[in-house]
Amino acid sequence: MAVVLSLAIGLIMAGGVWLALRPRSFSVVLGLTLMSYAVNLLILVSGRVDRVMPPLALPGATGLADPLPQALVLTAIVIGFGMTAFLIALALKALAVNRSDKLGEGRPTEPTPTQADD
């Protein structure tokens, strides 16, 4: 089970990195979101919640799940949602200003006085 989870986390992270390296801004936003999902899943899996350990104390239960990874993931989800909303707004503003959503493209700038002297 641990091998399947680690492969799934690795595939999600690899897909996120691949999307983040694309030249379009929307792909970068999706890549960063996928990478945050992979990190959230990694943190949640580190809490070792499985079928043997119940998340709540029941009569006769021998152990509890660790609530710290669950709290960290909940906080990371909220922060990730805010980051995604900001990046989408930034990408839309860049699209309106530059008339292109390709990264690295933009309006040509005026040469600075030091560049004009060369």
C-alpha positions in Angstrom: 0.0 0.0 0.0 2.9 2.4 0.8 4.4 1.8 -2.6 1.1 2.6 -4.4 0.7 5.8 -2.4 4.3 6.9 -3.0 3.9 6.2 -6.7 0.6 8.2 -6.8 2.2 11.1 -5.0 5.2 11.0 -7.3 3.0 10.9 -10.5 0.9 13.9 -9.2 4.1 15.8 -8.4 5.7 14.9 -11.8 2.6 16.1 -13.6 2.6 19.3 -11.6 6.3 20.0 -12.4 5.6 19.2 -16.1 2.7 21.6 -16.2 4.6 24.3 -14.3 7.4 24.2 -16.9 5.0 24.9 -19.8 5.1 28.3 -21.5 1.4 29.2 -20.8 0.4 30.9 -17.6 -2.8 28.8 -17.1 -0.6 25.6 -17.3 1.7 27.1 -14.7 -1.2 27.7 -12.3 -2.5 24.2 -12.8 1.0 22.8 -12.2 1.4 24.7 -9.0 -2.0 23.5 -7.8 -1.1 19.9 -8.6 2.1 20.2 -6.7 0.3 21.6 -3.7 -2.1 18.6 -3.9 0.8 16.2 -3.9 2.4 17.9 -0.9 -0.9 17.8 0.9 -1.3 14.1 0.2 2.2 13.5 1.4 1.6 15.3 4.7 -1.7 13.5 5.2 -0.2 10.1 4.5 2.5 10.8 7.0 -0.2 10.8 9.7 -0.6 7.1 9.2 -4.3 6.9 9.2 -5.3 3.4 8.1 -7.9 0.8 8.8 -6.3 -0.4 12.0 -6.0 3.0 13.7 -9.4 4.8 14.0 -9.4 8.6 13.6 -11.4 8.9 16.8 -11.2 7.1 20.1 -13.7 4.3 20.3 -14.3 1.9 23.2 -11.6 -0.7 23.0 -9.5 1.2 20.5 -5.8 1.0 21.0 -4.6 4.2 19.4 -5.5 7.5 17.8 -4.6 9.1 14.5 -2.3 12.0 14.7 -4.3 15.2 14.3 -1.3 17.4 13.5 -1.0 16.3 9.8 -4.7 16.8 9.4 -4.6 20.3 10.7 -1.5 21.1 8.6 -3.3 19.9 5.4 -6.4 21.9 6.2 -4.3 25.0 6.6 -2.4 24.2 3.4 -5.7 23.8 1.5 -6.9 27.2 2.5 -3.6 28.8 1.7 -3.4 27.0 -1.6 -6.9 28.2 -2.5 -5.9 31.8 -1.9 -2.6 31.3 -3.8 -4.5 29.8 -6.8 -7.0 32.7 -6.8 -4.2 35.2 -6.7 -2.3 33.5 -9.5 -5.4 33.3 -11.7 -6.1 37.1 -11.2 -2.4 37.8 -12.0 -2.6 35.7 -15.1 -5.7 37.4 -16.3 -4.2 40.8 -15.7 -1.0 39.8 -17.6 -3.3 38.5 -20.5 -5.1 41.9 -20.6 -1.9 43.9 -20.5 0.3 41.8 -22.8 -2.4 40.4 -25.1 -0.8 37.0 -24.7 -0.8 34.3 -22.0 2.7 33.0 -22.9 5.2 33.6 -20.2 8.2 35.8 -21.1 6.3 37.7 -23.8 5.3 41.2 -23.3 5.3 44.6 -24.9 8.7 45.8 -26.0 10.2 48.3 -23.6 11.9 51.5 -24.4 15.6 51.4 -24.2 17.1 52.8 -21.1 19.6 55.7 -21.4 22.5 53.3 -20.6 21.4 50.9 -23.4 21.0 53.7 -25.9 24.6 54.9 -25.4 26.1 51.5 -26.4 
